[in-house]
Amino acid sequence: FDFEGIARELYRVTKPGGVVVWVVGDETIKGSETGTSFRQALFFKEIGFNLHDTMIYQKPGMRYPDAARYNAVFEYMFVFSVGPPKTYNPIQDRRNTYVGVKIARAHQVRSTDGVVGPNSAYRNDPGRTVREIGIRNNVWIIPSGSENAKGKEHPATFPEALARDHILSWSNPGDMVFDPMMGSGTTGKMAVNYGRNFTGCEIAAEYYAIAERRIRAAQQQPGLLERT
């Protein structure tokens, strides 16, 4: 597919503060990984995007083991933005290891001249008690997707939870979510479920029909409550 053309169009239509989440994995051909993920990430940067975060989508399952390397269980989720992201709603579902412990001193940071001092970003930490639940890290463990109507209507269905959590993280109700390769419509379904507007493109007529059916069904359901 025309990756560079799609990337340039995404940059053209993304407003300042907007975010693009690009999920990609690497194939292994003749014993070597292709490195497609890194080349695509660097191209996004070359055309003007900010690489805001490099995240990992870890799948609990795995493909058939390779005799010469460790099992591949993840894909990259590159989060690009045009300038700083306008919206960030961090998902809080990680149990803190040191829950209940009081923080005794401020976080330290080393400046460019080598001097270590308090980190102003955490100036209110001393004396604070660590909460039970904290912000999720950037490695997300999510089961592979099979939530569409028949479970096998598309060969590479994204998990609904993956689309949902990125939508909740980088947009607010009423914002526009766009998927240039919407497949069977998982992103559109989750966008509608959580009060976002949605526009999608799909060149395969059979997948477009599936996406249209799923998104229309979501539009008929009462809106879901925002996660906090």
trRosetta pair geometry for C-beta under 8 A, 3 or more apart (Angstrom, degrees):
i j d omega theta_ij theta_ji phi_ij phi_ji
1 6 7.1 19 139 -21 111 135
1 181 7.9 25 -172 -94 168 139
2 5 3.8 1 142 29 120 122
2 6 6.1 135 98 -21 77 87
3 6 5.9 -62 -151 38 30 109
3 7 6.2 28 156 -19 68 108
3 40 6.3 -90 178 -113 139 106
3 43 7.5 82 130 80 111 159
4 7 5.7 -53 -144 37 32 112
4 8 6.3 32 157 -19 65 105
4 43 6.4 -101 -107 -179 83 145
5 8 5.9 -56 -148 36 29 109
5 9 6.4 26 155 -15 64 108
6 9 5.8 -59 -149 39 31 109
6 10 6.3 35 152 -23 66 105
6 180 5.7 146 -154 126 110 154
6 181 7.7 -2 -139 -36 150 109
7 10 5.6 -52 -149 33 31 114
7 11 6.7 31 152 -18 64 102
7 40 7.4 -169 -75 -161 139 84
7 43 5.9 56 120 121 173 113
7 44 5.8 -123 -155 -90 124 72
7 47 6.2 136 133 26 107 153
8 11 5.7 -53 -153 35 34 110
8 12 6.4 37 149 -23 65 105
8 47 5.9 -130 -99 -150 69 154
9 12 5.3 -50 -147 33 37 115
9 13 6.3 14 162 -4 69 109
9 180 7.3 120 93 -112 122 147
10 13 6.5 -67 -142 46 27 94
10 14 5.9 28 162 -29 66 114
10 20 5.4 65 169 -105 131 149
10 180 6.8 -92 -76 -27 99 144
11 14 6.0 -55 -134 29 26 111
11 44 7.9 169 -65 -150 111 68
11 47 5.2 -132 -35 128 163 118
11 48 5.5 103 -155 60 136 113
11 49 6.1 -114 -99 -53 104 93
11 82 7.2 131 -147 -85 68 113
13 178 7.1 -48 119 68 134 173
14 18 4.1 -155 -172 88 86 134
14 19 7.8 -178 -155 21 126 10
14 20 6.1 -72 -89 -45 148 106
14 82 5.0 157 117 -20 110 129
15 18 4.6 105 55 -29 66 121
15 82 6.8 -169 108 63 26 140
16 82 5.2 -109 -111 115 41 109
16 83 4.8 21 -158 23 87 136
16 86 7.6 97 121 -55 64 111
17 81 7.2 -24 -161 -173 21 109
17 82 6.8 -35 13 75 27 85
17 83 5.9 -31 -58 79 50 110
17 84 6.8 -4 -109 87 68 60
17 85 6.2 77 -165 -167 61 29
17 86 2.9 52 174 -45 125 104
17 87 7.4 81 164 -6 104 70
18 81 6.8 171 90 -147 41 70
18 82 5.5 23 51 27 83 109
18 85 7.9 -47 130 -130 7 66
18 86 7.0 5 -60 7 38 113
19 52 7.1 -54 -126 22 101 153
19 79 6.2 -17 -166 -170 112 90
19 80 6.9 146 -160 81 58 49
19 81 4.9 -28 -101 -95 69 87
19 85 5.2 21 -68 -118 114 109
19 87 7.7 -101 -8 57 125 87
19 170 4.2 -89 56 -171 152 138
19 171 7.7 -133 42 -53 114 81
20 44 7.6 -150 82 -145 134 133
20 49 6.9 -62 39 -128 124 141
20 79 7.6 156 80 -158 48 43
20 80 4.5 -13 60 64 98 103
20 81 7.4 -176 19 -77 70 37
21 77 6.1 -9 -170 -174 98 95
21 78 7.4 156 -156 80 46 49
21 79 5.6 -14 -103 -104 74 70
21 80 7.8 -172 -77 25 26 71
21 166 4.9 -18 -45 -165 171 146
21 170 7.1 -178 -43 11 113 156
22 40 6.8 -149 150 135 144 125
22 41 7.6 178 82 -89 135 71
22 44 6.9 -149 -1 -65 157 151
22 76 8.0 3 103 111 81 96
22 77 7.4 153 75 -159 44 45
22 78 4.6 -16 61 60 99 100
22 80 6.5 30 -3 -2 113 112
23 57 6.3 15 -138 -3 113 148
23 75 5.7 56 -179 123 87 129
23 76 7.1 172 -148 90 46 54
23 77 5.1 -12 -99 -104 78 75
23 78 8.0 -170 -75 22 30 67
23 158 7.1 108 59 -110 162 125
23 162 7.6 45 -87 162 154 136
24 36 6.5 -124 167 113 124 101
24 37 4.6 164 106 -107 111 82
24 40 5.9 81 0 56 177 150
24 75 6.3 -178 89 -178 22 106
24 76 5.5 -17 65 62 75 99
24 78 7.2 -7 23 3 107 108
25 37 6.6 -17 -136 -63 14 122
25 72 7.6 102 -169 165 125 127
25 74 7.7 169 -110 114 107 47
25 75 3.8 -75 -66 -114 98 97
25 76 6.9 159 -86 15 49 73
26 33 4.5 45 136 -173 136 105
26 34 5.1 -168 -161 47 90 84
26 35 6.3 42 -125 -50 133 18
26 36 5.5 163 -112 33 74 88
26 37 5.3 -82 -55 -8 94 106
27 33 7.2 154 86 -147 36 59
27 34 5.0 41 56 -13 81 125
27 36 7.1 46 16 -1 83 129
28 31 7.0 -7 174 -139 100 9
28 32 6.8 167 -154 81 69 21
28 33 5.3 -41 -96 -87 73 59
28 34 7.5 -134 -86 -21 25 77
28 66 7.3 22 58 -102 167 153
28 69 7.9 -170 -107 36 155 148
28 72 7.9 -160 -26 -38 121 148
29 32 6.4 -33 68 64 64 74
29 34 6.1 54 10 -69 111 93
31 68 7.4 -16 -135 81 91 155
35 38 5.1 -46 -174 40 82 111
35 39 5.9 83 128 -23 88 101
36 39 5.8 -62 -147 41 32 109
36 40 6.0 28 160 -18 69 109
37 40 6.1 -62 -150 37 25 107
37 41 6.4 24 155 -19 63 109
37 75 7.9 -174 -97 -166 135 71
37 76 4.8 111 -162 22 136 139
37 78 7.7 162 -173 -34 89 119
38 41 5.7 -53 -145 36 32 112
38 42 6.3 29 157 -16 66 106
39 42 6.0 -58 -149 38 29 108
39 43 6.4 31 153 -22 64 106
40 43 5.6 -53 -149 33 33 112
40 44 6.6 39 153 -22 65 100
40 78 7.7 -171 106 16 100 153
41 44 5.8 -50 -155 30 33 113
41 45 6.8 30 149 -15 63 104
41 51 6.4 55 -177 -110 100 130
41 54 7.5 24 -136 -104 150 107
41 76 7.5 -65 -58 137 128 151
41 78 5.0 -167 -107 -104 102 155
42 45 5.6 -54 -154 37 38 113
42 46 6.3 44 148 -27 68 103
43 46 5.3 -49 -146 31 37 116
43 47 6.6 23 160 -11 67 104
44 47 6.5 -66 -152 39 27 100
44 49 4.4 -38 162 48 89 138
44 51 7.0 108 95 -78 115 88
44 78 6.9 148 35 132 158 143
44 80 5.1 -101 164 -95 138 150
45 48 8.0 171 -177 34 28 11
45 49 6.0 -85 -88 71 36 81
45 50 7.7 54 -118 -120 77 20
45 51 5.5 -31 -78 -33 108 107
48 82 7.3 21 130 -120 103 85
49 80 4.0 -2 174 -173 136 123
49 81 6.8 123 -165 54 83 27
49 82 6.6 -67 -117 -77 64 61
50 80 6.5 142 71 -162 49 64
50 81 4.9 -31 63 66 105 80
50 82 7.1 150 11 -105 96 15
50 83 6.7 129 -7 -63 136 6
50 84 7.6 -26 67 -75 165 36
51 54 6.9 13 169 -54 112 88
51 78 6.5 -57 -140 -166 93 104
51 79 7.7 100 -169 75 53 56
51 80 6.1 -38 -102 -102 47 74
52 79 4.6 -68 70 109 104 98
52 80 6.4 150 6 -126 92 17
52 81 4.6 55 -44 0 130 113
52 85 6.0 54 -126 -34 159 111
53 78 7.7 166 87 -158 54 41
53 79 4.2 15 52 44 91 123
53 138 5.9 -139 176 -130 122 143
54 76 6.6 -40 -165 -156 87 107
54 77 7.8 135 -170 74 41 55
54 78 6.0 -15 -113 -108 66 69
54 79 7.7 -139 -68 22 25 79
54 138 7.5 86 88 145 46 140
55 76 7.3 119 74 -170 52 57
55 77 4.0 -34 78 72 104 103
55 78 7.5 -172 29 -77 76 21
55 79 6.2 55 -6 -20 113 106
55 138 4.3 -118 -114 179 84 95
55 139 7.1 -177 -168 -81 71 35
55 140 6.8 25 168 -2 117 102
56 74 5.0 -14 -171 -168 101 137
56 75 7.7 147 -158 75 56 37
56 76 6.7 -45 -103 -112 55 46
56 77 6.8 -149 -62 18 6 92
56 138 6.8 93 19 128 75 76
56 139 4.3 -5 63 -119 114 77
56 140 7.0 176 89 26 60 63
57 74 6.1 147 77 -159 51 74
57 75 4.8 -14 60 60 108 86
57 76 7.5 27 16 105 88 3
57 77 5.1 94 -33 -37 101 114
57 140 5.7 -18 -113 68 58 99
57 142 6.4 -46 -159 37 88 110
57 162 6.3 31 -131 -125 129 128
58 73 5.8 31 -158 128 79 97
58 74 4.6 -32 -98 -95 63 99
58 139 5.9 31 -15 177 121 94
58 140 6.7 177 25 85 79 43
58 141 4.7 -33 78 -99 109 69
58 142 7.5 119 67 20 57 62
59 62 7.1 148 96 -78 105 49
59 73 5.4 -140 58 -173 79 72
59 74 6.8 -176 8 -87 76 41
59 75 7.8 49 -25 -3 107 90
59 141 7.9 159 -91 -151 10 62
59 142 7.3 -42 -101 74 55 60
59 143 7.2 68 -151 -144 72 28
59 144 5.3 34 -143 -59 121 90
60 73 7.8 20 -128 -167 5 119
60 141 6.4 74 -62 -179 84 100
60 143 5.7 -27 22 -96 117 68
60 144 7.9 -120 42 -13 78 79
61 73 7.7 179 91 -133 34 95
61 143 7.4 60 -7 -144 99 72
61 144 6.0 -52 37 -8 121 120
62 65 7.1 40 126 -73 127 70
62 71 4.5 6 -163 172 147 131
62 72 7.1 138 -151 69 93 48
62 73 5.0 -53 -96 -89 95 94
63 71 7.4 173 53 -161 66 90
63 72 6.5 -2 32 64 111 96
65 71 5.4 -60 -113 -88 79 100
66 69 4.9 1 93 49 130 84
66 70 8.0 18 57 68 104 16
66 71 7.1 161 21 -98 83 49
66 72 7.5 48 -4 -10 123 96
69 72 7.8 31 111 -46 116 88
74 139 8.0 -47 -125 -147 139 96
77 140 7.5 7 11 27 150 119
77 166 7.6 -138 -173 -86 135 130
79 85 8.0 -21 157 -65 116 136
79 170 7.5 -168 -149 -79 117 140
81 84 6.6 10 124 -170 144 14
81 85 4.7 -101 -114 -67 150 76
85 88 5.6 94 100 -56 129 96
85 170 6.3 -88 -158 -138 134 91
87 170 5.7 110 87 -175 100 39
87 171 5.8 101 80 -102 153 21
87 172 5.6 -145 -124 -28 148 92
87 175 7.4 -83 -7 -67 159 159
88 169 6.8 -9 -149 174 55 75
88 170 7.0 -2 -98 -103 52 55
89 168 5.8 -98 88 154 126 71
89 169 5.6 -151 63 -134 75 32
89 170 7.7 -124 26 -38 85 20
89 172 7.4 126 -38 -83 133 74
90 135 4.5 -16 155 -136 135 118
90 136 7.0 -173 178 35 87 81
90 169 6.8 40 -102 -132 32 90
91 135 7.1 107 75 -153 46 67
91 136 4.7 1 86 7 97 128
91 165 5.8 -22 -51 -153 154 102
91 168 6.7 76 -75 100 102 124
91 169 6.2 -60 -26 -81 96 98
91 227 7.0 13 -124 115 92 130
92 133 5.4 90 156 138 99 106
92 134 6.4 -117 -146 148 90 17
92 135 5.4 -54 -97 -91 75 49
92 136 6.9 -149 -102 -21 23 77
92 228 7.6 -19 41 141 109 55
93 133 6.6 -23 -120 -162 22 115
93 136 5.6 13 46 -67 83 106
94 133 6.7 124 64 -162 43 64
94 134 5.0 -47 78 71 98 81
94 135 6.6 -5 29 93 118 24
94 136 5.0 148 -32 -99 111 48
94 137 6.4 90 -86 -14 157 79
95 99 6.9 -49 -179 -44 80 132
95 132 6.5 -34 -138 167 77 72
95 133 6.2 -43 -96 -101 50 61
95 134 7.6 82 -168 20 7 83
96 99 4.7 128 78 -65 99 79
96 130 5.2 -152 135 161 152 113
96 131 6.3 112 0 81 142 58
96 132 6.4 -162 31 -169 99 19
96 133 7.0 -156 -11 -96 90 9
96 134 4.7 88 -66 -18 99 119
98 101 4.2 -47 167 22 101 134
98 130 4.9 64 101 50 88 169
99 130 5.5 -129 -115 108 31 102
99 131 6.8 -39 -129 124 85 26
99 132 4.6 48 -139 -108 136 54
100 129 6.3 -19 -149 -174 29 108
100 130 6.4 -33 25 64 24 88
100 132 7.8 36 -41 -76 78 74
101 129 7.1 157 79 -151 28 65
101 130 5.0 17 53 16 78 121
102 127 6.4 -21 -172 -152 108 32
102 128 7.1 158 -150 83 64 29
102 129 5.3 -40 -92 -92 67 69
102 130 7.8 -142 -80 -6 20 77
103 125 4.9 -67 115 162 156 91
103 126 5.9 -122 109 -114 97 30
103 127 6.7 -35 68 25 80 21
103 128 5.1 7 27 57 117 79
103 129 7.7 -155 -2 -84 78 20
103 130 6.9 110 -46 -52 92 85
104 126 6.8 -15 143 -137 22 81
105 126 5.7 -1 -132 -100 22 105
106 118 4.2 13 110 -134 144 107
106 119 6.7 -173 157 38 99 69
106 122 6.1 146 -164 104 79 95
106 123 6.3 0 -131 -124 128 43
106 125 5.7 123 -123 58 56 108
106 126 5.4 -49 -57 -41 69 104
107 118 7.0 92 72 -158 53 62
107 119 4.2 -36 97 34 103 123
107 121 7.6 -40 66 71 135 85
107 122 4.0 50 19 65 122 148
107 125 6.0 71 -18 25 89 160
108 116 5.4 20 177 178 117 103
108 117 6.8 169 -147 95 77 13
108 118 6.6 -63 -103 -99 53 34
108 119 6.4 122 180 -24 5 93
109 116 7.1 172 85 -147 28 64
109 117 6.8 -31 60 68 73 60
109 118 7.5 17 20 138 88 20
109 119 4.0 95 -21 -85 118 96
110 114 6.5 -21 -173 -149 105 32
110 115 7.2 157 -152 79 61 31
110 116 5.0 -33 -94 -92 72 76
111 114 7.1 -37 72 30 72 20
111 115 5.1 -3 39 59 112 84
111 116 7.7 -164 6 -83 75 27
111 117 6.9 11 -24 24 110 105
118 122 7.8 -133 179 73 84 84
118 123 6.5 74 151 -104 125 76
119 122 4.9 39 88 29 106 100
119 123 7.6 -139 96 -55 54 64
120 123 5.3 -4 -152 -45 48 115
122 125 4.4 7 167 -24 96 128
124 128 6.8 70 132 -48 77 130
125 128 5.3 -88 -157 23 44 125
130 134 7.9 -35 -173 -63 90 119
131 134 6.3 139 75 -71 101 73
136 140 7.1 38 162 -95 132 86
140 162 7.1 131 117 -114 142 80
140 165 7.0 162 -136 92 150 155
142 159 4.9 -168 147 67 117 160
142 161 5.1 -164 -146 89 121 120
142 162 5.2 150 109 -66 164 90
142 165 7.9 -143 -83 13 142 140
143 159 6.1 132 82 -108 61 138
143 161 7.7 75 44 29 78 134
144 159 6.3 -154 -175 -60 18 103
145 148 7.8 52 156 -17 102 87
145 157 4.0 -128 112 115 119 88
145 158 4.9 91 -28 122 155 18
145 159 3.9 -148 -72 -70 84 44
145 160 6.7 124 -126 -19 104 58
145 162 7.2 -81 -60 19 113 120
145 186 6.6 -26 -156 -103 151 158
146 151 4.5 27 174 -152 98 84
146 152 7.4 2 -145 -62 98 58
146 157 6.3 122 -90 71 37 134
147 151 7.7 31 -70 -103 8 66
147 157 7.3 -163 35 145 66 136
147 159 7.2 81 -6 -148 116 53
147 160 4.8 -41 48 -19 156 119
147 186 7.5 98 63 -119 107 109
148 151 6.5 -180 64 -72 72 22
148 153 5.0 -97 112 36 139 118
148 154 6.6 82 6 15 160 102
148 157 5.7 -127 -12 -123 116 152
148 184 5.2 -26 -95 139 153 144
148 186 7.2 -89 -67 -75 98 92
148 210 6.9 23 -170 173 140 122
148 214 6.5 -65 -135 -88 91 141
149 153 6.4 43 51 -26 87 142
149 210 7.6 -142 19 -153 114 96
149 213 7.6 -29 -29 113 143 126
149 214 7.0 -140 -33 -86 101 97
150 153 5.1 106 49 -47 105 97
153 157 7.6 69 62 -65 76 129
153 184 5.6 112 100 -117 109 143
153 207 7.9 136 142 -115 93 68
153 210 5.1 154 149 -128 136 150
154 157 4.8 112 75 -64 109 89
154 183 5.2 86 -160 175 153 108
154 184 3.9 -129 -28 -30 141 124
154 207 5.9 74 -102 -121 111 108
154 210 6.8 -169 -49 90 106 159
156 183 7.0 -109 78 -122 84 150
157 183 6.9 178 -104 137 57 140
157 184 5.8 -30 -105 41 100 131
157 186 6.1 123 -167 -47 84 135
158 162 5.3 -108 171 70 102 129
158 163 5.6 101 113 -44 128 103
158 183 7.6 131 0 53 93 148
158 186 4.9 -164 63 77 93 154
158 187 7.2 36 59 -50 140 83
159 162 4.3 97 66 -4 92 103
159 163 7.3 -170 92 0 54 80
159 186 7.7 127 99 -173 14 150
160 163 6.0 -59 -153 42 37 106
160 164 5.8 39 152 -23 71 112
160 186 5.7 -135 -93 -160 64 104
160 189 7.0 -59 -124 92 107 121
160 190 5.8 161 -163 -71 80 115
161 164 5.5 -54 -139 40 30 115
161 165 6.0 25 165 -19 66 109
162 165 6.4 -58 -144 35 22 103
162 166 6.7 14 159 -9 59 108
163 166 6.3 -65 -152 40 29 104
163 167 6.2 28 155 -20 66 112
163 186 5.1 170 -17 132 154 98
163 187 4.6 -147 -144 -98 132 61
163 189 7.8 77 99 63 149 83
163 190 4.3 155 113 24 112 154
163 191 7.9 -76 158 -37 113 75
164 167 5.8 -63 -150 37 27 111
164 168 6.2 21 158 -15 66 109
164 190 4.4 -130 -78 -152 70 131
164 193 7.5 -39 -109 76 104 129
164 194 6.8 127 -143 -30 83 139
165 168 5.7 -51 -142 39 32 110
165 169 6.1 35 156 -24 64 109
166 169 5.5 -55 -142 36 32 113
166 170 6.1 -11 174 13 68 113
167 170 7.1 -80 -136 50 18 82
167 171 5.7 -44 -170 41 60 117
167 177 6.0 -12 -122 -99 106 146
167 187 7.5 151 -62 -156 120 77
167 190 5.5 172 4 126 151 112
167 191 5.8 -153 -129 -91 145 66
167 194 5.9 132 119 61 129 142
167 196 6.2 -121 -170 -6 118 152
168 171 7.5 -72 -103 55 11 74
168 194 6.4 -95 -76 -172 85 161
168 226 7.2 140 -132 -155 107 82
168 227 5.8 0 -144 47 157 109
171 175 4.0 -144 -166 74 106 147
171 177 6.2 -95 -22 -72 172 95
171 196 5.8 43 124 -106 140 134
172 175 5.3 104 55 -23 62 117
173 194 7.1 -124 -92 147 82 71
173 195 3.6 -13 -132 117 102 129
173 196 6.5 -122 -129 -69 41 58
173 226 7.1 -90 -44 -72 115 121
174 195 6.8 -21 -34 147 54 96
174 196 7.1 -55 27 -119 14 49
174 197 7.0 18 -169 -16 33 97
175 196 5.4 -32 68 -133 73 99
175 197 7.0 -139 105 31 29 87
176 196 7.1 136 -118 177 13 95
176 197 4.8 -35 -103 78 64 108
176 198 7.4 155 -158 -87 61 24
176 199 6.6 3 -170 6 107 104
177 187 6.5 -152 148 161 125 102
177 188 7.6 175 98 -102 116 48
177 191 4.0 -141 51 -113 144 136
177 196 4.8 56 -11 136 114 140
177 197 6.9 167 20 83 71 51
177 198 5.1 -21 68 -105 95 75
177 199 7.7 172 87 29 49 61
178 198 7.6 157 -85 -157 38 54
178 199 5.0 -12 -110 70 83 93
178 200 7.0 167 -159 -84 51 49
179 182 4.0 98 104 -89 122 85
179 187 4.3 131 -65 74 144 146
179 188 6.4 -104 22 -47 133 83
179 198 7.6 -2 6 -164 99 99
179 199 7.8 180 29 94 61 50
179 200 4.4 -2 62 -117 95 97
179 201 7.3 -157 100 31 61 64
180 200 7.6 -151 -76 -152 14 58
180 201 5.2 -6 -153 46 49 116
181 201 7.0 -25 -72 84 34 86
181 202 6.8 91 -156 -102 41 67
182 185 5.6 35 153 -91 111 50
182 186 7.9 -177 -175 34 74 60
182 187 6.0 -114 -134 47 85 110
182 188 5.9 34 -158 -25 134 113
182 200 3.5 34 -52 -174 150 130
182 201 6.4 140 -4 56 101 36
182 202 4.9 -82 53 -56 88 107
182 207 7.9 163 92 138 73 110
182 211 5.4 79 121 -131 116 155
183 186 7.0 -3 79 8 113 94
183 202 6.5 -174 -42 -115 15 123
183 207 5.4 -80 -165 -178 43 135
183 211 6.8 135 99 -70 41 119
184 207 5.5 -94 -73 -156 60 88
184 210 4.4 -42 -138 112 85 128
184 211 5.4 -176 -175 -69 27 76
184 214 6.6 69 155 -2 80 148
185 188 4.5 -54 -162 46 82 117
185 189 5.5 88 135 -29 92 95
185 200 6.9 154 -114 74 72 171
185 210 6.4 -161 7 113 112 76
185 211 2.8 146 -52 -139 111 76
185 212 7.1 -157 -72 -25 149 27
185 213 7.9 174 29 55 158 60
185 214 4.4 158 89 64 133 123
185 215 5.1 -114 -171 -39 135 97
186 189 5.8 -55 -148 34 29 112
186 190 6.5 21 158 -12 64 108
186 214 7.7 -27 -76 128 40 155
187 190 6.0 -61 -149 41 30 106
187 191 6.1 34 153 -24 66 108
187 198 7.4 159 123 -140 83 123
187 200 7.0 144 78 -95 109 126
188 191 5.6 -53 -144 34 31 114
188 192 6.4 27 159 -15 65 105
188 198 4.6 122 -134 163 76 151
188 200 5.1 -69 -65 -26 122 142
188 211 6.1 79 35 -174 141 101
188 214 7.3 113 82 95 106 101
188 215 4.4 -35 130 -93 123 122
188 218 7.6 166 126 39 78 147
189 192 6.1 -59 -152 38 27 107
189 193 6.2 29 152 -22 64 110
189 214 5.0 -54 -74 143 123 108
189 215 5.7 -122 -75 -90 64 60
189 217 7.9 -3 -122 69 106 92
189 218 4.6 165 -145 -48 71 149
190 193 5.4 -51 -142 35 34 116
190 194 6.3 4 166 4 66 111
191 194 6.6 -80 -151 50 23 89
191 196 4.1 -82 -168 75 83 115
191 197 7.2 -38 157 90 120 18
191 198 4.1 123 94 -76 144 117
192 196 7.2 -87 -66 61 27 69
192 198 5.9 -65 -52 -2 82 135
192 215 5.9 129 -15 -156 147 78
192 218 4.3 110 88 118 130 124
192 219 5.5 -74 -170 -72 142 69
193 218 5.4 -80 -58 -162 81 119
193 221 7.3 -2 -111 80 79 125
193 223 7.1 136 -174 -145 39 56
193 224 4.9 18 168 7 89 122
194 223 7.5 101 -122 -166 18 91
194 224 5.9 -42 -86 64 61 106
194 226 6.8 89 -156 -100 96 66
195 223 5.4 53 -69 -154 90 133
195 224 8.0 -128 -24 55 87 67
195 226 7.6 -47 21 -67 132 93
198 215 6.9 -135 87 -143 145 131
200 211 6.6 -116 100 164 148 146
200 215 7.9 -163 20 -64 136 154
202 207 5.3 -126 176 99 137 105
202 208 4.4 176 84 -80 121 83
202 211 6.0 146 -10 11 156 151
204 207 4.3 54 86 19 112 109
204 208 6.5 177 87 -17 55 85
205 208 5.5 -53 -145 34 32 116
205 209 6.5 35 157 -23 65 102
206 209 5.9 -51 -154 30 31 112
206 210 6.9 30 149 -16 62 103
207 210 5.5 -50 -151 35 40 112
207 211 6.2 41 151 -20 69 104
208 211 5.7 -56 -147 38 32 111
208 212 6.2 34 155 -22 66 106
209 212 5.8 -51 -145 34 29 112
209 213 6.5 30 155 -18 62 106
210 213 5.9 -58 -153 36 30 110
210 214 6.4 23 155 -15 66 109
211 214 5.9 -60 -146 39 30 107
211 215 6.0 22 161 -14 68 111
212 215 6.1 -59 -142 41 26 105
212 216 6.1 25 160 -17 64 111
213 216 6.0 -58 -144 38 25 108
213 217 6.3 27 156 -20 62 108
214 217 5.7 -55 -150 35 29 112
214 218 6.5 30 151 -20 63 104
215 218 5.6 -51 -150 34 35 113
215 219 6.5 39 150 -23 65 103
216 219 5.5 -50 -150 31 35 115
216 220 6.9 35 151 -22 63 102
217 220 5.8 -56 -157 30 35 112
217 221 7.1 33 149 -23 64 104
218 221 5.8 -57 -156 27 39 112
